[in-house]
Amino acid sequence: MRPLAELRAFVRAALVDPVPRDHTEPDWAFRRRRVVAVVTLLVGAAVLGWALRIEPGDPTFYLATFALAGVWAVGAFASGPLHLGHARTRTGHGESRAVVQSLTLGVVLLLVFLAGAVVVAQLPALRDPVQELLDHARFGSLVVVTVVTVVNGIAEELYFRGALYAGVGRRHAVAVTTLVYTLVTAASGIPLLVLAAALLGVVVGLQRRVTGGILGPVVTHLTWSLGMLYLLPYVLDRLS
């Protein structure tokens, strides 16, 4: 086995070579999808602004985050058909659902950010905003926060890599959806979270381009976000 060759084959299969598919829509459906995507984005931004103003420990935070997930999900399904997509195996001779590849990508992203947390823990300007965000888990129910994380992760991918990606069109969809996702996340005022959104957005955007669907991005997003929820507080507390 040649590790470098295996790595190149994995990267090409997961992030580079698109799986053939035909998701062509008539012009009227494409225009409708764009309108729904824009309206959803505006409503979602407003709900996000409300959620970010809620103090840690306030039960209203859960209501706000579930409401935000509802906005993303309803807007995504209202925009038109969404597809799960297929992944190409690293040998290039077959296709499957993008689960194993996505779990791997999610773990890689998680390890990258946990390694970065070693640096963040030493810089109060970066560490403190993250700690404030994690206080929602510390002061509330971890089970509920876990459910919130899962629901919002799925809803975000339904919208950003589902409805919005399809609404952008074939050109620059990865760049546009990543930029919008990063700008929406920037409302949190947490530099590390903004960086995470940019990197995650690129990876899941490339997955969406390759697989033609949302399953891969959802699995990658959840693997990364749940890992961060459970492991990042431990890393920051140990190193601070």
N, C-alpha and C positions, 0 to 999 in steps of 0.2 A: 504494500500500500504506500502510495506517495502522498504525504500529508498536504503539500502545497497544491498538488493537482486536485486532490479531494476538496480542498478549500476553494479553489477557483471554480470547480464544478458546482459546488454548493452556492456560491455567490451568484454565478450566472443563472442557475436555476431559480433562486429565490428572489433576485433583485434586478436581473438584467434582461433575460430572454422572455418576451411575452408569450403566453399560451394563446394559440389561435382561438378566436371567438368572433361572433357577430352580434353586437349589441346596438346596431344602428336603429335610430328612432326617426320618425317623421318630424319635419320642421316644427309643426305645431306642438308636438309633445316635448321637443327640446326647449322651445321658448317657454312653455308652461313650467318645465322643470327649473329653468333659470329664475323665473319670477318667484316660485315657491321657495327656492333656495335663498334668495335675497331677503324675502320677508321673514323666513325662519331665522336667518342670521341676525337681523335687526331685533327681533323679539328675544332671541337667545342672549344677545349682548345685554339687553336691558335686565333680564332675569339674573344673569351672571353678576351684573353690577349690584343688584340687591343682595345676592348671596354673599358677596365679598365684604359687605358692610356689617354682616352679622358677627357678633362676638363669639369666641370659642365657648362651648358649653351651652349655648342657647339652642333649645330644641328646634327653633325656627330654621336653623341651618339645614337640618335634614329635609324639611319641607321645601326649602329653596332649591336644594340640589336635586331633589326628585322632580321638582317642577322644571328645572333646567333640562334634565334628562328627557322629560316628557316633550319639551319643545323640540329638542334635536330629533327625537324619534318620530314624533308626529309629522314634523316637517319633512323628514327623510322619506317616510312611507307615502306622504301626500304628493311628493314630487314625481313619483313614477316608479316603475319596477326597479328592484335592487337584486343583485346577483351575488351568490356565494363565491363563485369563481373556482378555478382549478389551478393546481401547482404542477409544474413540470418536475419530474424526478431529476436528480443530478446526472443520471446517465443520458437523459434526453429521450428515452425510449418509451416513456409512459407518463400518465397524468394521475393526480390524486388530489384530494382536498388538502388545502394548505394548512395543515395542523402541525406536523412535526417540524417543518421548516420554521413556522411561526413561533413555536415554543423555543426553538434554538435561538432565533433572532431576539426574542424577548429576554432570554437569559443573558445573552451577550450585552444587550443594552443595559440590563440591570447591573451587571458586573462593571461596566464602564462607569455608570453613575455612582455606584458604591465606592469605586476607586476614587472618583472625583470628590466624594464626600470626605475623604481623608484630608483634602486640601480645604474644603469648605468649612470643616469643623474648626479650623484655626483662624478663620476670617469672620469676625462678628458681623460685618456688613452683609455677608452672604448667608451666614448661619442663622442669624436671628429671625429673618423673615420666614425661613423654612421651618424653624422651630414653632413659630406662631401658627403656621398652617397645620403642622402636626399636632398642635394643641387640641384641634377638633377631635382627634382620635384619643388623645390622652384624657381629656376632660369629659368625653362622651362615651358611648357604647362602641367598643371596637367591632362588635358584630354588626351593628348598624352601619358604622363607617365602612366596613368591608362590603356590605350590600350596596351602599352608595357608590363606592369605588367601581364595583362591577357594573352596576346599572349605568353609571355615567360613562364608563369606558366604552360599553357597547353602543350607547346612544351617540356618543361623539363620533365613533367610526361610522355608524349608520348615516350620519349627516355629512361629516367632512370628507370621508373617503367613499361615501355612497352618493348622496344627493348632490353635494357641492361638486365633487369630482366629475360626476356625469354632466353637471350643468356647465362646467367650464369648457368642456369639449376636449378633443384629443390633443391639442397643442398646449403645452405649458401647464397641464393639469396638476402635475406633481408640485411644481413651483408655486402656483397660485394657491392651492389648498394648504400647502405648508405655510405660506406667508399669512394667509387668513387665520389659520389655526394658531400661529405664533402671536399674531396681533391680538386675538381674542384672549389668549393666555396672559399676554402682557398686562391686561387689566388687573391681574392679581398683584402686580408690583413686586413679584418675587423673581429676582434674576435667574436663579437656578431653575425655576419652573419654566421660565421663558426659554432658556437654553434647552431644557428637556423637550419642550414642545417642538422646537425647531428640529432637533435631531430625530425625535420620534416621528415627526411629520414627514421628514424625508424618507425614513425607512418604510413606514407604512404606506406612504404615497407610492414608492417604488414597488412595493408589494401589490398595491392596487393596480398599477400599470401592468405588472407581469401576470397576475392571476385573473384580472378582470372582475374581481368581486371583493366583498367586504370580510369574508371569513378570516383570511390571513391577517389583515390589519387588526381585527377584533382580538384574535388570539395573542398576537404580539403585544398589543396595548395592554391587555389584562395581565399577561405574564409580567410585564415590566411594572405596571402600576401596583399590583398586589405585592410584588416583591419589594418595591420601594416603601409601601405602607408598613410592612412588617419588619423590614430590615434597616431602613434608613434611620429611624429613631434610635435603634440600638447602636448603630455606628456613630452617630453624632453624640450620643450620651457618653459613649466610651472614650471618644477622642477629644471632647470639649474640655 
